[in-house]
Amino acid sequence: MSDSLVDDYAELHAVLDRIVERTSDACPELEVAELAITHEHAVRRMGSIGLQRILDVSDREAYRSVQCAKLDEFVGQRLRIPNPRRRLRQVTQLTEMHAMTGEKLPAKCPETADAMADGALGHEHVDAVLDVMAKVPSATPPEMWDLAEEQLAEIARHHSPREITRAGARILAHLDPDGDLPDERDRARNRSLSLGAQDTLSMSKLMGTLDPTTRALFEVLLAAWAKPGMNNPDDDQSPKGGADDEGIDQAQLRDAASRDCRTQAQRNHDAFHALLQAAADGGLYGAAHRGLPPHVIVSITESQLRERAGIGHTTTGTDLPMGEIVKLAAQAQMYLTVFDDHTGEPLYFGRAKRLASEAQRFVTFAEYGGCSKPGCPRPFSHTEAHHAEQDWAHGGKTDITDLAPACGPHNRAVHDGPGGWRTEKILDGPDRGKYGWVANGTTDPPRTNHLHRPDRILDDTAPPDPEWSEIEHALELILADRRRRADIRWGPDHAA
């Protein structure tokens, strides 16, 4: 069966090659429009088939054969699907999965699955349907749940994802006209808090759905910490903490409030920032996390320090502009990582110690920035110290020259079996001295991860073009002008 299916996909690609070579110039307008509709119809059918292919990979754990530790890694990195969790949700809801005893179970959303298989729905339509179904109260009778899914699938056949969402709100209101059905299970199922990616301004969106108690606690915080004049980062005379805390000068608070030009939303943001800072300063985050103190830890290069420009990288994966780093540095404990010399911190333990020390973790963070496996997005705070030269169980040493950071799944992916990886030291090139990853059974050169060091990606992809040197020269002029204009004067004792 596999050979014939492989042949079918080869034939499909051959058909696509023929379609690419042809144009619709000779077709009348109606046929041109019909071709576009037919094409989209085929794309949606392929999307439905693609869900089955992912289920096949999951059932047989075939992702291990291409050196992926987990299914979501396969979906995100090998298939390069932007939101693996949403795609995997479609797999669980629209495909016939196997029970623990082996028999096939019907799809949880069969009408939506049929509509996608017919080519009527794309992935965006399916996501809109599943978003509505996730909000159906747990106490809804099964027959009503099935009817709601059937109605949504029919609506999705003829309307856009936005219209599906609007129609879904009406269906939810019909299922629970008095608001009596939602219970603790629904609130627990729908609670969420997620941090979006940083944009071009290094800003991030915080998106969440709070349960009633969490909302009440957050409102208490805002009532006390987000009052006008409180916790204003732009006013060095602004009181910190809660407005009614002992020791707060009310006259000083009134003066600060009169100068406060922030919006309510900005005051809410600054109150949240102040709370997180107070928790960090008060030790509420614990003594250590994965061998490092639970504080904001930033890595910058010597050239960034000298030029006072650029972006720093934290152990949790956040990019910080140099201006923010300077503010943090005013109250920070400094560590200086020196690669061509040595410091007083012990970095070589041999067999005397299995777990990496704090100093070793600092050095590996400065070198790698995150998981060293190519393509892995896990920040350094989610990694372990991997004995990259030789596994500890096989006599490896806990020396700084033998360690590399690796997240838990990839640390366990280093083994001698099929689908495994090995780590080797890179002997030449810009990554000389670091550890790279090689898939078992291949002779590929070892590669390390540049995802946490974007400057390396730019170095690797910089075009060998005369115009590029002109761009670099222009950037150097801009940086030189910025240095001349800078108000900050760095003394010889500053280090970060």
C-alpha angles and dihedrals in degrees: 000000000000092000093053092046090050088051091050092055090047089053090048091055090048090054090049090052090055092048091051091055094053131075134206094227093116094047122098118244094262092055091047089055092045091051091056090049092047091049093052090046090055092047091054092048089051088051090058091049089048090061089057091050090054090049089052090053090049096048093053097032085235090158087081090064089066095045098262117140096203139020094246089054089054092049094046102039108024097035091031093218108168097223109029094178093058092048091049089050088057089051093053094046103039106035133072102251127191124256122228088262092054104253121124118256123211117255114272090228102031098165092052089047091053092048091052092046088053090056095248097114134050127200092271092055091049092050090053091051093047092047089058094044090052088063096052106117115256091233092061111120113251094243091055090048090053092048092051091051091048092051092047092050091052091048090049091056091067107024143060124259090257091054090047089057092050092048089046091058089057091049092050090050090051092051092052110022094163098041092239100121104069112093139170091289092060093048092048091048095050101042112113145154122188135171116222126220120276116265130214090286090051088248122139134206118232109210124184151145111219125204115232096264094047090049091051091051091048091051090053088054093050093047092057106026102034098054116129108279096020124117094353109169091197094057118063089195093057113117117242128225125013124355093235098042117132110266096029109135104224092200089054089048092052090050091049091048091054089056095043111112096168123123120239090256091053091049089051089053093049092048090053090048091050091050092052091047092050091050091051094046091046094055095244091137091066134248098289144353119208091338098312132094111262096246137103105289116188131192121202132166127247091248091054089051092049095045095039090222137099140056129300124211125223129210089248093056101259122139112222123196115234092249091060091046090054090054092049092046091061090073101022134112106237128223122186118206112207118189101177095048137027135256133207092264114101110240100168120070103152109193094336094090132027101192120068118249126238091256091052090049090052091053095047090048090053090050102042108014093208143353109349094216108108112257096010111135096197110127121230093261088066096051137094128215103263118204091228100175095051131348115258091237089058096049101281121162130233093229123137090238090058100047135090130169118253131169116242098263093047093044087058091044090072105096141115097253131096114293091022133122138224128206123225133179114254108235103192144018129047091315094053111148095023125105120253132194127240126186115238114260095025134099095212116139115259114268129196130203119272095172091099092045105053091175088068090052090053090048091051095047100038106127116243090233130130090232089061092062088052090054090049090050091051090050090051090053091050091050092047090052090048090053091052091051096044117116093202116095114197119209124212093258097060117109136159 
